[in-house]
Amino acid sequence: MNRIMFKQNESNAVSLNNDLFAEKRIRAIIIEDEAPAYNRLCKLLDQVAPEQIEILDRLESITAARKWFAENPCPDLLFMDIHLADGSCFDLLKYIVIDCPIIFTTAYDQYTLEAFKTYGIDYLLKPVKKEDLLRALRKFNRFERIFGSVEPINEGITHPNPEYKKRFIIRYGEHIKTLDVGDIAYCFSTNKSTCARTFTGQTYPLDYNLDALEEMLDPVNFFRVNRQYLTHIRAIDEMKTYSKGRVFVSLNPPCEESLIVSSEKSAKFKRWLGGEL
């Protein structure tokens, strides 16, 4: 993994007091899809905490963040933008458990209450100011000193099941409506956009790509048959065996393409059909 280490910059360093941080280096992750905002945050961290913070990685999407946290231990600190290209960070927090303090960085001020319902310890508005970042890091350090030596209490605590999407807000022209997930036969990508088709044959644009939708929709009901289609089990009209272990799938309402489940996915697809996933 590529690790970014901040080096001392004596000319512009406004470092935290030496006694503010414990001796251990703080391992941090930045979830941010805007390069200018990411670069600014790195520059400010280089100024206020050049020797104390190690940036393990930059994650630019909900999908990338889910993959990273599934494969790596939780960092000491998380910097998180709220609006990402494939969804809201609050959607991410519904699907994974993040057991570390979060400093939110955003251009919007209306999510403060929701942020502090999570492990949020501070809420920085963009463009992030040096004094605000310094205050947030000092708060993190105080929390670390107070709670860092306390053993977590896990007995009797279970993590809730993921909360899958129940409805979407649909925008087309000047109109806005809601679309219940139960009405969606399948979702598909076309011409760099994503759409949902209902069981009654209506098609609506969605604000999420298929990777994000695959995480949002209940896998008991929805399966990603290929790169372009994510279908509800009730939308499958007909299936036929195809060459090399593949499966031909016909949907209702009909779609424009011939859908072939690859040989790599066909075993998982059949388990899904049988309710084993």
N, C-alpha and C positions, 0 to 999 in steps of 0.2 A: 504493500500500500504506500502511495506517495504521501510523505509526511512533510508538512511545512513548518519550519522552525523559525521563530522570530529571533533576530540577533539585536544586540545592543546598538542603539543609535544615539550616541552621546550628544549630537548636535540638537536634537529635538525631543529627546525622551523626557516625558513628564511621568516618571514611574511611580507606582504605588509605593508607599512607605515600606521599608524592608520588613517591618514587623507585621505587615498586613497578611501576608501569605505564609502558609506552612511551607516546609522545606520541599515537599513534593511538587513536581510540575503538574499543572492543571491540564488535563487532556480534554480538548473541546472539539465539537463538530459545528459547522456552520451550514444551515439549510437555507439556501438563497439562490434564486434563479436569475437574478439580475447581476451581471458582471460588475458594473460600476458600484453598486451597493456592497457587493462582496469585497471589492478592492478597497473601498473606503473603510470598511470595518477592519480589514487586515492592517491597513495603515495606522488606524487609531490604536489597535491592540499593540502594534509595534512601538507606539509612542508611550502608552500608559503601562504596559506590562511586557516589556521586551524579553525578559528572561523567564517569566513565570508561566506563560501559556504556550501550549503546543497544539496547533491545529491539525487534527488527524485527517480530516477530509472535508471537502465541500460537496454537498448534495443538492441537486438542482430540481428535484421533483419528488412527489409523494412516492412514486414507484421506486425511485432510487433509494429513498430513505427507508422504505420497508425492507428492501433487499439488504441494505447495510446493517440495519439493526437485527435482522434475522441471522446475520453471519458474524457479528462482532459484539463484544461486551459493551455495555452502556458507558459512555464517556463520563467525565466529571461534570461537564457543563455543556449546555446546548444553546447556540444562538439560532433563532428560528424566525424566518419571515412568515407572514400569515397567508398571503395569497401567492400560490405557486402555479406554474403553467397547467398542471393537471389536477388542481383542486386546492382546498383549504387545508392548512396544517391541522385544523381541528378534526378533519376527516382522518388524518394520519393517526392522531391520538386516540381515535376510537378503535383502531385495529391493532395497535401495538402498545406494549407497556414500556414507558420511558421513565426509569427510576433515577432521574437526575434533575437538578434545577434547570429551568429554561429562562433565558432572556429573550423576549420577543422583540423583533425589529420590524417595523411596518410603517407604511405611509398613511395608515388609517387609524383613527382614534376611537372608533366605535366598538372595538372588540376587547376593551380593557377588562370588563367584568368576566367575559368568557375565558380570557387568558389566565386570570387569577383563580379560576376554578380548576386549573391544571397545576403542574408544578412550577408555574411561572413565578419568578421572584422580581422581575422588573419588565417594563414595557417602554421601549425606546422608539420614538418617532423618527422617521427618516426626513432629511439626512441626519444620521446619528451624530450627536455632538460629543466632543471629547469629555466634557465634564459629566455628561449623563452616563457615558460608558464607565467612567471612573467610579461614579456613585454606585452603579449596578454591580461592578466587580467588588467593591468594598462590601456591599450587602451580601454578595455571594460568600465572601470570605468570613463574614460574621456568622452566617448560617452554617458554614463548614466547621467553624470552630465550636459552635454550640452543639450541632447535631452530628458532626462527623464521627465522633467516637461512640455514638449510641447504636447498639445493635438493632437492626430492623425487626419488627414484630410481624412475623408471617403466619403464625399459628391461627388457623381458623379463617384466614383471608383467602378468598379465591377471586381470580380475575373474571370479570363478566364476559359473556360471549360477545363477539363482535356485533355491533349495531349496524345492520345493513340498511342501505338507502330505501326509503319508503316511497318517496316521490321526488320528481324533478321540477324545477321552474323552467318553463319553455318560453323563449323570447323569439318572436318573428315579426319583423317590422315594428310597429308601435304596440303590438299586442303582447300580453303576458298571460300565460295560463299554467296550471299545474298538470303534471302527468303522473298518475299512479304507476308504480313499478309493476303492479299486477296486471296492467293493461298492455305492457310491452311484450311483443312476440319475439323481437330480436333487435339488436343494435348492430350497426355496420358503419364502416368508414368508406368514404368516397370523396375524391377530389380535395384531400386535405381537410375534410370536415367529418363530423360524426353525427349520425342520425339514429333515431329510434323509430321502429315501425310497430304500430299497435296491432292487436288481433283483428281489429276492424279495417285494417289496411291504410290507416293514416300515417304519414311520415312527419316527424318533427326533428329539428336540429337540437343537438345537445352541446353543452359547454365543456364536456370531458372527452378525452380520447379513450380508446378501447382498453388500454392498459389500466387506466384509472377506474373505468367502469367495471372491469373484471374484479377489482378489489372491493367495489362498493356494493355489488349485487350478490345476493345469496347464492353460493355455489351449489346448493341443493337444487336450485331451479335453473341456474344459468351455466352454460358451458361455452368456452372459447373454442369453436370448431376449427378456426383457422385465423390468420392474421387480420382478416377483414370482418369476421362475423362472430358475434356473441349471442347465443340463442337460448330462449326459454325452452324447457323440455316439452311444454304443450304446443310449441310451434313446429315441432318435428312431425312432418306429415308422412314421410316414407324414408326407408333406409335400405340400401343394397350393398352387398359386398362388392369390392372393387379390386383391381389388381394390386399385388404386393401387400396384401393385408389392409389396404385402405378401405374406407367406408364412404359411400355416396349418400348424401343427405338432401332430402327435399323438404322445403319449409312451406308453411301456410300461415299467413299470406305468402305467395310466391316471391322469390327474390330474383334479381337480375342475373346472378352468377350461378354456375354449378358449384356446389359445395362438396369438397372432398376432405374428409378427415385423414390426415397423414398416417402412415404406418406407425410413426413414433407416438402419435396421440391416440391411436385407435383402441389400445388396451385400456387406457385411462377413460376414454369416452364410453366404452362398454361398461366399465365399473360404475361410472356416473349414471348411466341408463338404469343399471340394476340397483341404484341407491346405496352403493358401497363407499362413496366418497363423502 
